[in-house]
Amino acid sequence: MDPSIEGHPDLVARRVEPMDLGKLWADLTTELLEVLTTYRSRVAELDVREKADHTLLTEADLAIEQMIIGRIREIDPEARILAEESGSGTWRPGSDEEPERIWVIDPIDGTAEFVKPESAEFCSVVCLLEHREPVAALIVAPELAAGRMPVVVVASRSGRTITVNGRPARHHEEPTRVVSLTRSAGSTPPPHENGMIDAGYAVKTRTTSQTLDMLRTALDLTDLAAHSPRFDLFYRPRQKVWDGLAGLCLGEIVGLMSTDVNAIRRLPVSMETLAQPEPTFASTVMGRPEAVKWFVELARDSPTGTPKSS
């Protein structure tokens, strides 16, 4: 388990220069909504390819990634950027490098949903790390609200604030007994999934946008989108960092617990993880503390077949 910043004097001493993100988030939101709407209007014409991990890539992913990288470099010319696709901003730390500030981009989280005209389960995500901790995030889901209207989430850990469409976010007050345990279509349910069902939880298994599932674990969006589920817990094995860091940022602000499946704290992100060719968490568990603790025990006690992290 990585030590926290508070327990690491070298990290405490190295403070990054504060950055005013307000204009960046506002500009990105405006441009993302315009670009996403344009591409969605001709989604049937887009060139769609399957990557090595069987996820999808479109020209929209590449264009949006480059646009976000350009906007970030306007305010942070030397930015270290972890970007999902093959853009020029792609960077991995060297063995002796630990930047104080790292930007993480997922141009379209939920590309498989983006290319379905009937689906609204996709978003663009930017997360800022300082000392390997997520400290700020922008999530733009252009069609998630009722009437295919946008949901825009801005999070700041320093201010302990989250806004949704410019207003203070609503947090969950009561358990929902619903969890997100997404897995590949047609795969065999793992033992812990059946254990959750036996305990009376409703389980979402279909993979859409992991960021949006983590968002709905942290916040209550039902005033904007009555159809949006609310989750007590989110679990994902082999989660890519750009699918998870913004959600972890939200969880930290609202007081959720985030660990791996072995109950080891998920943050700060290790340099070993960030330096991978495709940075991936072995597993991510986030949710109401009582649900996370129960799930970790369930996973630990499950028969062979339950994913274990290293």
Number of C-alpha atoms within 10 A of each C-alpha: 11 13 11 16 16 9 9 11 10 10 14 12 9 10 12 11 8 6 8 9 16 9 10 15 21 13 12 19 21 11 15 21 18 12 16 23 14 12 18 16 11 11 18 12 10 14 10 17 12 10 9 7 6 8 11 17 19 20 13 22 23 16 14 21 26 19 16 23 24 15 15 21 14 11 14 14 10 10 17 20 21 25 25 23 19 11 17 12 21 16 16 18 17 11 9 7 10 14 16 16 21 21 22 24 29 26 29 27 25 24 22 19 19 24 22 13 12 8 15 21 24 26 30 28 27 25 25 22 21 16 20 21 23 27 24 25 27 26 26 28 26 22 20 23 20 15 9 13 14 19 20 22 23 26 24 19 18 9 10 13 15 25 15 19 14 11 11 12 19 16 14 18 8 8 13 15 17 20 25 27 22 20 18 10 9 7 7 10 14 17 17 22 25 14 15 20 14 10 10 11 16 16 18 17 15 13 18 20 23 25 25 25 27 29 24 24 29 31 21 20 23 15 11 17 17 11 12 18 17 23 27 25 30 27 25 22 20 14 17 19 23 25 24 24 29 30 28 30 28 29 22 18 18 19 12 21 21 26 20 23 29 17 19 14 18 23 21 17 19 15 19 11 15 21 18 11 9 15 19 20 22 18 20 26 28 30 25 22 15 13 19 24 17 12 22 18 14 18 22 17 12 17 11 11 12 18 19 14 15 9
